[in-house]
Amino acid sequence: MNRLWVRLTFAFVFITLVGVATVALLTNWSAGDEFRQYLQRQEMLAQSGLLDDLAAFYQRSGNWNGVGDVLSGSNTPIGRGRGQGAGQGRGRPALLLADANGQIMYDERGTNVGGSLSMEERALAQTVTLSGKAVGYLVMGQPARAALAPVEQNFLDGLRNTLIVSALLAGGLGIVLGLLISRAVAAPLSHLAQAARAFAARDWNSRVQVQGADEIAEVAREFNDMADGLQRAETVRRNMIADIAHELRTPLAVLQGNLSAMLDEVYPLERSEIAALYDETRLLSRLVDDLRELALADAGQLPLNAQTVNVSETVRTAISNFSVAADSQNIRIALEQNEELSARADSDRLAQILRNLIANALRHTPSGGTITLAAQIAGRFVRITVADTGEGIAAEDLPHVFERFYRGDKSRTRASGSTGLGLAIAKAWVEAMGGKIGVESELGRGSRFWFTLPRAAQ
């Protein structure tokens, strides 16, 4: 299985086993090293001549009484003790001497005198012979027991058992904790996968709970942000398709109805009727062009010819182009300009933005009103403002004025020939040129649209 929690569990198990195996290997190496040292001591004991000294002592005395003087006074490194008592000879296993019957006659530590050699100790003993007959046994302890008293050996045995049990418990606990931790780490990712599958199945409200380690919580937050963005995009897409269908339906219905009336000779085939139908085709053409520009903006492929543009001159040209339309509506267009300003922009797109904003102001400014254009420096940007004295925009409509097909007064703007995309296109071009766009408005007192463009290098 390639699941994360399984792989993490195997990783914890592997680490635990490696730890236990390492301890076992070190323990085995240490025991082997001690056993080799023990065999070496036994060999040195056999070659030290101490056995011959003991045989000579027994021949002189006929028993082992007083043999301690021989063993403690020996010049042999292996055989030399440091006196009697529990604190003696800690550097090596203790020497034991037993008679021919296995009864201990001498214990270098003085703890087992009078006792008997065990079968294991007798098997490890060096035999003291006299005339070919065994008269005693010399033992240099056992690899694990010889240097310890019974109480000390019990402590060591208890410690060893405790270590074994602790190793088993630690191993088991490590495996259990590894399983729990791996599941805890993998669970948020599993929830994330479930949410992603639900989202792919168009459950747009599917989200994940932000929990777990910082990295996993960050992934969850990013997923939720992505889901919010995709849900908004899907909502916009659905609304846009519905709006496009609605916008296309109106001019097509007019064309179809008028052409049908002409074919049925309800309307006369006159130039005025054909001109009305031609206006509807122009509206369709503008709608298609606007939609194409917005599609390019969504794809980040708006063609730009960025260069140094004289903003003041472009504003004056835009005012001149709308002067006739403004005069016909008895609207005054004013310019507030104190100096010549330049920006880094596409001149054609800048002119298009101004046309959209001025045309929008003309549609919403009553007769006798004023439209004021201004340009000024705002830090590293040039700020251009188009203000009118129209009816203004309701507070609930302000956040939506740059959305596609949004109309505060749908009937009037449709009648005026607007596609509902002018402000959305203006926003797309401003942002493509590295600026920002916004609006300030109050009902009954007019609106102020503004946008910024990067200043040209001086």
Secondary structure, DSSP 4 states (H G I P E B T S, - for coil): ---HHHHHHHHHHHHHHHHHHHHHHHHHHHHHHHHHHHHHHHHHHHHSSHHHHHHHHHHHHSS-TTHHHHHHT---TTT----SSTTS-TTSPPEEEEETTSBEEEETTSSSTT-B--HHHHHHPEEEEETTEEEEEEEE--TTTTTS-HHHHHHHHHHHHHHHHHHHHHHHHHHHHHHHHHHHHHHHHHHHHHHHHHHHTT-TT------SSHHHHHHHHHHHHHHHHHHHHHHHHHHHHHHHHHHHHHHHHHHHHHHHHHHTTSS---HHHHHHHHHHHHHHHHHHHHHHHHHHHHTT------EEEEHHHHHHHHHHHHHHHHHHTT-EEEEE-SS--EEEE-HHHHHHHHHHHHHHHHHH--TT-EEEEEEEEETTEEEEEEEE-SS---TTTGGGTTSTT--SSHHHHHHTT--S-HHHHHHHHHHHTT--EEEEEETTTEEEEEEEEEBPP-
